[in-house]
Amino acid sequence: MDWVGNLLRHHPDLAVFLVLGLGYWIGNFRLGLITLGPVSGALFAGLLIGQFRIPVSDTARSLLFLLFLFGNGYAVGPQFFQSLRGDGPKALVLTVIQCSVALAVTILLSKLLGLDPGMAAGLLTGSLTQSSALGAAVEAIKDLPLTEAERQLMSARVAIGDALTYMFGTLGAILFVSQIGPRLLGIDPQQEAQRLDAELGVKNKPPGMMNAYTTFIARAFRLDRPEFAGHTVSDLETQAPKRVMINRIRRGDNIINAAPDTALAQGDVLTLTGRRASVMEVGPSLGLETDDPEVLDFPVIQARLIITSAWAEGKTLQELSEVPETRGVFVRRIMRLGQSIPILPETRVNRGDQFEIVGGEPEVKRAGQKLGRVESETLTTDMKAVGLAIALGAIVGLPQLIVGPLHIGLGTSVGALLAGVIVGWLHSRHPGFGQVPPAALDLMRVAGLAAFVGMVGMQAGPHFISALLEYGVAVVLGGAVCTLVPLLVGTLVGRYVLGLSPLLTLGAVAGAQTSTPALAALQDRCGSPVAVLGYTVPYAIGQILLTVWGSVIVGILT
């Protein structure tokens, strides 16, 4: 063990990668409904490796955190500004109230328990499972007028408080959103999900229908019905009860690429493409299915379409399907802030949504020109925008307003976060600016934060046992209160003040507390993904507010 300790102390860079690897390993373990995830796993790994008293570079730590904050802001930017329009204000109000209650309750309990600013910040970050707030608190402590030893001890207590409260922060949110909340609102989650699905346009379908609904197939049918002869391709597609496309036609020995104005003749073999249920409903109404490899032999591609068009924003999927530019293109999946959105006729599109689409290459290209842009696999990161935005954002966050003993300012961390929000939003309007591919964004957000939190844990390691003995039980119980009270207030406000439907209310309070495990538990309980429609906007706002609270609580309690 001495040899290991000496090795890591002489090569702290190796210790960081060891913590990162162990963190991902620990984060994969599942205890019932709970998985720690790589970030919290890295914190616990850092506390363990930190027992060797390994020096940590503040510069490297800050660099990783600023990259994470930019990436996080970039990801939520389009959705954040979306919250200012349409039905967004309700989600905005709920999230601001819930997050403000969380801050107020944490400050009150911290004063009652006699916690220093570091442990109070850890109480906030762990009970709300918001690791980015942990980083903001640690960065704020660096600017306090304290000795270096005092700053290190206070920073260590942020990580310790987070570690003590994180477990119930996750479990408590899961239990409240999936079990307590439905009882409080007097609903049966499965029945409410079925009612909401029907209201949104999905009727007489089992709760797990979404995967089958988005399956794309191509089949060949012989046009045996004489009443369709002489009609055009567009006539048949428009009159069909389900959305399908006629791609190709065999007429005798000839293969014809179908156009909307192509006239049909009895005996034609038509290639129908679309979702499985649609094709298998429309096809037999035309004639017998036939196995014709030649007419079915045409290329289709699967692509990721990023919605950036001002025209498409706010439109429903039904409205998008009715324009000529989307003919022959089918949606397999919609992702918004990392969550899969139900594919319903009334689902509204937001800028920044990622559509997984399938269709012929010309059709996909045409849809991309109308709705946004189709991603290629060779995209590179616009490092000019990334580097300059982080630098300018951090500079904007430097000025402080001094009011008595308080130093009030955004700080470099919040400045970088807001820079990411703005660049992400601008990119959704102007695709040529500020491109960050999904893989690079994931590296910034997950690996960057996990490495940063792991380094904070390494610094906190030597102080963990003493702080645990001094504050353990009180902080754990206080964390439970800080987890549950904001969820309770958010649920009551969302349902009875703002008038949101019960399931969307529960999805929204999970989002405001940025608890993806709670959302997943609710979806599992009700057998439907529909609650995610209430989750995404509060999640975007909550990410920003709770990160800022990490700095605010340090300033208020100093």
LUMNU-823290 format. One record per residue (C-alpha): residue in one letter; x, y, z. Coordinates in steps of 0.05 Angstrom, whole numbers, always signed. Layout:
BEGIN
(pt "A" (X Y Z)) ...
END
This chain:
BEGIN
(pt "M" (+0 +0 +0)) (pt "D" (+58 +48 +14)) (pt "W" (+85 +33 -55)) (pt "V" (+16 +48 -87)) (pt "G" (+10 +112 -46)) (pt "N" (+79 +136 -67)) (pt "L" (+66 +120 -139)) (pt "L" (+1 +159 -141)) (pt "R" (+30 +218 -102)) (pt "H" (+87 +224 -152)) (pt "H" (+40 +215 -212)) (pt "P" (-27 +247 -192)) (pt "D" (-49 +246 -265)) (pt "L" (-51 +170 -260)) (pt "A" (-93 +176 -198)) (pt "V" (-145 +218 -236)) (pt "F" (-152 +165 -290)) (pt "L" (-156 +111 -238)) (pt "V" (-212 +149 -203)) (pt "L" (-247 +159 -269)) (pt "G" (-244 +85 -287)) (pt "L" (-265 +62 -218)) (pt "G" (-320 +114 -218)) (pt "Y" (-351 +87 -281)) (pt "W" (-345 +16 -253)) (pt "I" (-377 +35 -186)) (pt "G" (-430 +76 -221)) (pt "N" (-454 +15 -260)) (pt "F" (-474 -24 -197)) (pt "R" (-549 -27 -186)) (pt "L" (-582 -30 -117)) (pt "G" (-656 -41 -130)) (pt "L" (-680 +21 -168)) (pt "I" (-616 +60 -155)) (pt "T" (-553 +66 -196)) (pt "L" (-502 +117 -176)) (pt "G" (-479 +134 -246)) (pt "P" (-408 +152 -266)) (pt "V" (-406 +221 -232)) (pt "S" (-426 +198 -163)) (pt "G" (-385 +135 -173)) (pt "A" (-325 +179 -187)) (pt "L" (-338 +218 -122)) (pt "F" (-337 +155 -80)) (pt "A" (-276 +130 -118)) (pt "G" (-242 +197 -104)) (pt "L" (-258 +193 -30)) (pt "L" (-226 +124 -29)) (pt "I" (-163 +141 -68)) (pt "G" (-158 +207 -31)) (pt "Q" (-138 +169 +32)) (pt "F" (-68 +168 +1)) (pt "R" (-67 +245 +6)) (pt "I" (-54 +257 -68)) (pt "P" (-43 +329 -91)) (pt "V" (-94 +356 -140)) (pt "S" (-83 +411 -191)) (pt "D" (-133 +467 -183)) (pt "T" (-120 +489 -255)) (pt "A" (-135 +420 -284)) (pt "R" (-197 +414 -240)) (pt "S" (-224 +482 -262)) (pt "L" (-210 +467 -335)) (pt "L" (-251 +403 -332)) (pt "F" (-308 +438 -296)) (pt "L" (-312 +496 -345)) (pt "L" (-315 +447 -403)) (pt "F" (-370 +409 -369)) (pt "L" (-410 +472 -354)) (pt "F" (-405 +496 -426)) (pt "G" (-427 +428 -451)) (pt "N" (-485 +425 -403)) (pt "G" (-508 +494 -422)) (pt "Y" (-500 +478 -496)) (pt "A" (-544 +417 -489)) (pt "V" (-601 +452 -453)) (pt "G" (-597 +519 -489)) (pt "P" (-650 +508 -543)) (pt "Q" (-699 +479 -492)) (pt "F" (-685 +534 -442)) (pt "F" (-707 +589 -490)) (pt "Q" (-765 +546 -513)) (pt "S" (-792 +551 -441)) (pt "L" (-805 +625 -452)) (pt "R" (-859 +611 -504)) (pt "G" (-922 +570 -512)) (pt "D" (-938 +528 -451)) (pt "G" (-867 +538 -426)) (pt "P" (-883 +593 -374)) (pt "K" (-921 +543 -331)) (pt "A" (-861 +497 -330)) (pt "L" (-816 +557 -316)) (pt "V" (-859 +580 -257)) (pt "L" (-861 +510 -227)) (pt "T" (-787 +500 -234)) (pt "V" (-768 +568 -204)) (pt "I" (-814 +555 -144)) (pt "Q" (-790 +484 -133)) (pt "C" (-716 +503 -138)) (pt "S" (-725 +564 -94)) (pt "V" (-759 +522 -41)) (pt "A" (-701 +474 -44)) (pt "L" (-651 +530 -33)) (pt "A" (-692 +561 +24)) (pt "V" (-702 +494 +60)) (pt "T" (-628 +478 +54)) (pt "I" (-607 +546 +82)) (pt "L" (-656 +540 +140)) (pt "L" (-634 +469 +159)) (pt "S" (-560 +488 +152)) (pt "K" (-569 +544 +202)) (pt "L" (-608 +500 +250)) (pt "L" (-555 +445 +246)) (pt "G" (-497 +495 +250)) (pt "L" (-466 +473 +184)) (pt "D" (-409 +512 +152)) (pt "P" (-419 +536 +80)) (pt "G" (-382 +476 +52)) (pt "M" (-424 +424 +87)) (pt "A" (-488 +464 +72)) (pt "A" (-470 +464 -2)) (pt "G" (-459 +389 +0)) (pt "L" (-527 +381 +34)) (pt "L" (-557 +419 -25)) (pt "T" (-520 +383 -81)) (pt "G" (-529 +312 -53)) (pt "S" (-602 +318 -33)) (pt "L" (-619 +345 -102)) (pt "T" (-569 +299 -138)) (pt "Q" (-540 +358 -176)) (pt "S" (-465 +348 -183)) (pt "S" (-456 +411 -224)) (pt "A" (-478 +451 -163)) (pt "L" (-422 +416 -125)) (pt "G" (-372 +443 -174)) (pt "A" (-402 +513 -171)) (pt "A" (-397 +512 -95)) (pt "V" (-324 +490 -96)) (pt "E" (-307 +544 -146)) (pt "A" (-342 +596 -103)) (pt "I" (-303 +575 -42)) (pt "K" (-238 +589 -79)) (pt "D" (-256 +663 -79)) (pt "L" (-271 +668 -4)) (pt "P" (-224 +710 +39)) (pt "L" (-197 +650 +77)) (pt "T" (-131 +616 +87)) (pt "E" (-113 +561 +38)) (pt "A" (-122 +508 +92)) (pt "E" (-191 +534 +109)) (pt "R" (-212 +535 +36)) (pt "Q" (-188 +464 +26)) (pt "L" (-226 +439 +87)) (pt "M" (-289 +475 +66)) (pt "S" (-284 +447 -5)) (pt "A" (-274 +378 +24)) (pt "R" (-337 +384 +64)) (pt "V" (-377 +400 +1)) (pt "A" (-358 +331 -26)) (pt "I" (-370 +297 +41)) (pt "G" (-440 +328 +49)) (pt "D" (-456 +307 -22)) (pt "A" (-434 +236 -10)) (pt "L" (-475 +231 +54)) (pt "T" (-540 +255 +23)) (pt "Y" (-536 +231 -49)) (pt "M" (-564 +161 -37)) (pt "F" (-629 +185 -7)) (pt "G" (-631 +242 -56)) (pt "T" (-638 +190 -111)) (pt "L" (-682 +140 -74)) (pt "G" (-727 +194 -43)) (pt "A" (-741 +225 -111)) (pt "I" (-756 +157 -141)) (pt "L" (-804 +138 -85)) (pt "F" (-840 +206 -84)) (pt "V" (-850 +212 -159)) (pt "S" (-870 +140 -172)) (pt "Q" (-906 +122 -107)) (pt "I" (-923 +180 -60)) (pt "G" (-940 +231 -114)) (pt "P" (-994 +189 -149)) (pt "R" (-1027 +174 -82)) (pt "L" (-1024 +248 -62)) (pt "L" (-1058 +267 -128)) (pt "G" (-1108 +209 -122)) (pt "I" (-1092 +176 -189)) (pt "D" (-1077 +107 -214)) (pt "P" (-1014 +118 -257)) (pt "Q" (-1032 +66 -309)) (pt "Q" (-1103 +90 -318)) (pt "E" (-1080 +163 -321)) (pt "A" (-1027 +145 -373)) (pt "Q" (-1079 +110 -416)) (pt "R" (-1125 +171 -410)) (pt "L" (-1069 +219 -429)) (pt "D" (-1047 +175 -486)) (pt "A" (-1118 +176 -514)) (pt "E" (-1123 +251 -504)) (pt "L" (-1059 +261 -543)) (pt "G" (-1083 +218 -601)) (pt "V" (-1060 +147 -587)) (pt "K" (-1123 +104 -579)) (pt "N" (-1135 +31 -567)) (pt "K" (-1060 +16 -563)) (pt "P" (-1025 -21 -507)) (pt "P" (-977 +19 -464)) (pt "G" (-915 -12 -495)) (pt "M" (-934 +3 -567)) (pt "M" (-883 +56 -583)) (pt "N" (-828 +11 -608)) (pt "A" (-873 -26 -657)) (pt "Y" (-906 +39 -678)) (pt "T" (-840 +67 -704)) (pt "T" (-816 +4 -741)) (pt "F" (-803 +18 -815)) (pt "I" (-816 -35 -869)) (pt "A" (-824 -40 -945)) (pt "R" (-873 -90 -977)) (pt "A" (-898 -102 -1048)) (pt "F" (-973 -106 -1065)) (pt "R" (-1007 -119 -1132)) (pt "L" (-1060 -66 -1148)) (pt "D" (-1121 -112 -1160)) (pt "R" (-1176 -63 -1142)) (pt "P" (-1201 -31 -1207)) (pt "E" (-1228 +31 -1172)) (pt "F" (-1157 +55 -1159)) (pt "A" (-1136 +51 -1232)) (pt "G" (-1125 +119 -1263)) (pt "H" (-1113 +153 -1196)) (pt "T" (-1046 +184 -1182)) (pt "V" (-996 +163 -1130)) (pt "S" (-1012 +227 -1091)) (pt "D" (-1087 +210 -1092)) (pt "L" (-1075 +141 -1062)) (pt "E" (-1026 +166 -1009)) (pt "T" (-1073 +222 -989)) (pt "Q" (-1135 +178 -985)) (pt "A" (-1100 +121 -948)) (pt "P" (-1123 +114 -875)) (pt "K" (-1051 +110 -852)) (pt "R" (-988 +147 -874)) (pt "V" (-951 +106 -926)) (pt "M" (-909 +122 -988)) (pt "I" (-908 +89 -1056)) (pt "N" (-834 +87 -1075)) (pt "R" (-831 +43 -1138)) (pt "I" (-879 +12 -1187)) (pt "R" (-871 -50 -1231)) (pt "R" (-911 -45 -1295)) (pt "G" (-898 -106 -1337)) (pt "D" (-823 -112 -1344)) (pt "N" (-809 -40 -1326)) (pt "I" (-792 -11 -1258)) (pt "I" (-816 +61 -1248)) (pt "N" (-794 +109 -1193)) (pt "A" (-860 +135 -1167)) (pt "A" (-873 +210 -1167)) (pt "P" (-935 +243 -1136)) (pt "D" (-966 +254 -1205)) (pt "T" (-953 +183 -1231)) (pt "A" (-1018 +150 -1254)) (pt "L" (-1033 +80 -1229)) (pt "A" (-1058 +21 -1271)) (pt "Q" (-1092 -43 -1250)) (pt "G" (-1040 -99 -1243)) (pt "D" (-984 -52 -1221)) (pt "V" (-940 -78 -1166)) (pt "L" (-931 -23 -1115)) (pt "T" (-876 -16 -1063)) (pt "L" (-907 +11 -999)) (pt "T" (-861 +38 -945)) (pt "G" (-879 +63 -876)) (pt "R" (-890 +38 -805)) (pt "R" (-907 -35 -801)) (pt "A" (-978 -26 -776)) (pt "S" (-992 +26 -830)) (pt "V" (-965 -15 -888)) (pt "M" (-1000 -79 -865)) (pt "E" (-1067 -41 -859)) (pt "V" (-1064 -4 -926)) (pt "G" (-1030 -57 -969)) (pt "P" (-1084 -112 -967)) (pt "S" (-1137 -60 -984)) (pt "L" (-1102 -52 -1052)) (pt "G" (-1091 -125 -1069)) (pt "L" (-1050 -186 -1053)) (pt "E" (-979 -180 -1025)) (pt "T" (-926 -207 -1072)) (pt "D" (-853 -225 -1065)) (pt "D" (-818 -183 -1118)) (pt "P" (-744 -173 -1100)) (pt "E" (-731 -128 -1159)) (pt "V" (-784 -76 -1143)) (pt "L" (-764 -79 -1069)) (pt "D" (-690 -70 -1084)) (pt "F" (-680 +4 -1071)) (pt "P" (-634 +40 -1022)) (pt "V" (-659 +71 -957)) (pt "I" (-618 +107 -905)) (pt "Q" (-625 +120 -831)) (pt "A" (-602 +189 -809)) (pt "R" (-604 +237 -751)) (pt "L" (-642 +300 -766)) (pt "I" (-631 +360 -719)) (pt "I" (-690 +408 -719)) (pt "T" (-665 +479 -730)) (pt "S" (-719 +508 -774)) (pt "A" (-760 +567 -747)) (pt "W" (-817 +541 -790)) (pt "A" (-817 +473 -756)) (pt "E" (-814 +499 -685)) (pt "G" (-879 +488 -648)) (pt "K" (-910 +447 -705)) (pt "T" (-941 +379 -688)) (pt "L" (-917 +315 -721)) (pt "Q" (-985 +311 -756)) (pt "E" (-973 +380 -787)) (pt "L" (-902 +361 -808)) (pt "S" (-927 +298 -842)) (pt "E" (-975 +338 -886)) (pt "V" (-923 +380 -923)) (pt "P" (-893 +355 -989)) (pt "E" (-821 +359 -964)) (pt "T" (-832 +303 -913)) (pt "R" (-863 +254 -962)) (pt "G" (-829 +187 -955)) (pt "V" (-793 +203 -890)) (pt "F" (-812 +167 -827)) (pt "V" (-793 +181 -755)) (pt "R" (-766 +122 -715)) (pt "R" (-746 +160 -652)) (pt "I" (-746 +231 -622)) (pt "M" (-694 +250 -570)) (pt "R" (-699 +314 -528)) (pt "L" (-647 +328 -475)) (pt "G" (-627 +255 -475)) (pt "Q" (-698 +230 -466)) (pt "S" (-741 +192 -516)) (pt "I" (-804 +231 -533)) (pt "P" (-868 +194 -551)) (pt "I" (-884 +196 -626)) (pt "L" (-955 +221 -624)) (pt "P" (-994 +260 -676)) (pt "E" (-999 +319 -628)) (pt "T" (-927 +318 -604)) (pt "R" (-899 +388 -615)) (pt "V" (-830 +398 -643)) (pt "N" (-777 +440 -609)) (pt "R" (-713 +467 -639)) (pt "G" (-655 +422 -619)) (pt "D" (-697 +358 -621)) (pt "Q" (-661 +300 -652)) (pt "F" (-702 +258 -700)) (pt "E" (-679 +189 -721)) (pt "I" (-710 +184 -791)) (pt "V" (-711 +133 -846)) (pt "G" (-727 +139 -920)) (pt "G" (-697 +143 -988)) (pt "E" (-635 +186 -994)) (pt "P" (-668 +241 -1036)) (pt "E" (-728 +244 -988)) (pt "V" (-683 +248 -927)) (pt "K" (-642 +304 -958)) (pt "R" (-706 +342 -977)) (pt "A" (-734 +336 -907)) (pt "G" (-668 +360 -878)) (pt "Q" (-669 +422 -920)) (pt "K" (-740 +438 -896)) (pt "L" (-734 +421 -822)) (pt "G" (-661 +431 -803)) (pt "R" (-600 +392 -820)) (pt "V" (-581 +319 -828)) (pt "E" (-519 +302 -789)) (pt "S" (-460 +268 -823)) (pt "E" (-411 +224 -788)) (pt "T" (-352 +270 -802)) (pt "L" (-374 +330 -762)) (pt "T" (-320 +367 -723)) (pt "T" (-324 +411 -662)) (pt "D" (-324 +486 -674)) (pt "M" (-267 +499 -624)) (pt "K" (-265 +573 -642)) (pt "A" (-335 +582 -614)) (pt "V" (-323 +535 -555)) (pt "G" (-258 +567 -533)) (pt "L" (-279 +639 -542)) (pt "A" (-347 +628 -510)) (pt "I" (-318 +596 -448)) (pt "A" (-266 +651 -441)) (pt "L" (-316 +707 -451)) (pt "G" (-368 +675 -406)) (pt "A" (-317 +667 -350)) (pt "I" (-294 +739 -358)) (pt "V" (-366 +764 -354)) (pt "G" (-374 +725 -290)) (pt "L" (-313 +756 -256)) (pt "P" (-341 +825 -234)) (pt "Q" (-371 +825 -164)) (pt "L" (-417 +872 -128)) (pt "I" (-394 +882 -56)) (pt "V" (-450 +892 -6)) (pt "G" (-422 +893 +64)) (pt "P" (-390 +824 +76)) (pt "L" (-423 +795 +14)) (pt "H" (-388 +790 -54)) (pt "I" (-443 +781 -105)) (pt "G" (-427 +759 -176)) (pt "L" (-439 +704 -226)) (pt "G" (-370 +673 -220)) (pt "T" (-330 +641 -276)) (pt "S" (-370 +576 -270)) (pt "V" (-438 +606 -280)) (pt "G" (-410 +651 -335)) (pt "A" (-386 +589 -373)) (pt "L" (-453 +556 -363)) (pt "L" (-491 +615 -392)) (pt "A" (-442 +619 -450)) (pt "G" (-459 +547 -466)) (pt "V" (-534 +562 -463)) (pt "I" (-526 +620 -512)) (pt "V" (-481 +582 -560)) (pt "G" (-527 +521 -559)) (pt "W" (-587 +565 -573)) (pt "L" (-551 +602 -629)) (pt "H" (-529 +536 -660)) (pt "S" (-602 +513 -662)) (pt "R" (-618 +576 -703)) (pt "H" (-554 +578 -745)) (pt "P" (-528 +507 -755)) (pt "G" (-462 +531 -784)) (pt "F" (-442 +563 -718)) (pt "G" (-417 +529 -656)) (pt "Q" (-423 +456 -677)) (pt "V" (-407 +405 -622)) (pt "P" (-421 +333 -644)) (pt "P" (-460 +289 -594)) (pt "A" (-399 +246 -577)) (pt "A" (-356 +308 -561)) (pt "L" (-414 +337 -521)) (pt "D" (-420 +272 -482)) (pt "L" (-346 +273 -466)) (pt "M" (-352 +345 -440)) (pt "R" (-413 +331 -398)) (pt "V" (-402 +262 -369)) (pt "A" (-327 +249 -370)) (pt "G" (-310 +322 -354)) (pt "L" (-356 +325 -294)) (pt "A" (-337 +255 -269)) (pt "A" (-263 +273 -271)) (pt "F" (-275 +339 -236)) (pt "V" (-318 +309 -181)) (pt "G" (-268 +252 -173)) (pt "M" (-213 +304 -161)) (pt "V" (-256 +339 -110)) (pt "G" (-266 +272 -76)) (pt "M" (-191 +260 -75)) (pt "Q" (-182 +326 -39)) (pt "A" (-237 +309 +10)) (pt "G" (-213 +238 +24)) (pt "P" (-167 +254 +84)) (pt "H" (-224 +293 +119)) (pt "F" (-280 +244 +105)) (pt "I" (-279 +201 +169)) (pt "S" (-275 +260 +217)) (pt "A" (-332 +297 +182)) (pt "L" (-374 +234 +180)) (pt "L" (-367 +226 +255)) (pt "E" (-383 +299 +268)) (pt "Y" (-442 +310 +221)) (pt "G" (-464 +242 +195)) (pt "V" (-534 +228 +222)) (pt "A" (-556 +301 +224)) (pt "V" (-535 +314 +152)) (pt "V" (-568 +249 +126)) (pt "L" (-635 +267 +159)) (pt "G" (-629 +339 +136)) (pt "G" (-616 +314 +66)) (pt "A" (-681 +273 +67)) (pt "V" (-720 +336 +84)) (pt "C" (-685 +376 +29)) (pt "T" (-702 +321 -21)) (pt "L" (-776 +312 -5)) (pt "V" (-802 +382 +13)) (pt "P" (-787 +413 -56)) (pt "L" (-819 +354 -91)) (pt "L" (-882 +361 -47)) (pt "V" (-887 +436 -60)) (pt "G" (-874 +428 -135)) (pt "T" (-928 +374 -140)) (pt "L" (-981 +416 -105)) (pt "V" (-964 +479 -145)) (pt "G" (-962 +443 -212)) (pt "R" (-1029 +407 -202)) (pt "Y" (-1071 +456 -162)) (pt "V" (-1043 +524 -179)) (pt "L" (-1018 +516 -251)) (pt "G" (-1070 +464 -270)) (pt "L" (-1022 +414 -302)) (pt "S" (-1047 +343 -312)) (pt "P" (-1025 +295 -257)) (pt "L" (-974 +255 -297)) (pt "L" (-944 +317 -330)) (pt "T" (-939 +348 -260)) (pt "L" (-900 +289 -234)) (pt "G" (-856 +289 -296)) (pt "A" (-844 +364 -286)) (pt "V" (-824 +358 -212)) (pt "A" (-775 +302 -231)) (pt "G" (-747 +349 -284)) (pt "A" (-742 +409 -238)) (pt "Q" (-701 +366 -190)) (pt "T" (-662 +339 -250)) (pt "S" (-676 +268 -228)) (pt "T" (-676 +223 -289)) (pt "P" (-682 +159 -246)) (pt "A" (-747 +187 -217)) (pt "L" (-774 +198 -287)) (pt "A" (-754 +127 -307)) (pt "A" (-789 +98 -246)) (pt "L" (-853 +137 -261)) (pt "Q" (-853 +114 -333)) (pt "D" (-843 +42 -310)) (pt "R" (-900 +49 -260)) (pt "C" (-950 +77 -310)) (pt "G" (-928 +34 -368)) (pt "S" (-921 +93 -415)) (pt "P" (-867 +144 -433)) (pt "V" (-917 +201 -436)) (pt "A" (-894 +234 -371)) (pt "V" (-830 +256 -407)) (pt "L" (-871 +310 -441)) (pt "G" (-873 +347 -375)) (pt "Y" (-800 +333 -358)) (pt "T" (-756 +365 -410)) (pt "V" (-769 +440 -400)) (pt "P" (-763 +437 -324)) (pt "Y" (-700 +395 -331)) (pt "A" (-667 +449 -374)) (pt "I" (-686 +505 -326)) (pt "G" (-668 +463 -265)) (pt "Q" (-599 +448 -291)) (pt "I" (-584 +522 -294)) (pt "L" (-617 +544 -229)) (pt "L" (-590 +488 -185)) (pt "T" (-520 +499 -213)) (pt "V" (-525 +573 -194)) (pt "W" (-551 +554 -125)) (pt "G" (-484 +520 -111)) (pt "S" (-451 +588 -113)) (pt "V" (-509 +625 -80)) (pt "I" (-511 +582 -18)) (pt "V" (-437 +591 -5)) (pt "G" (-445 +667 -12)) (pt "I" (-506 +671 +34)) (pt "L" (-478 +628 +90)) (pt "T" (-407 +656 +90)) 
END
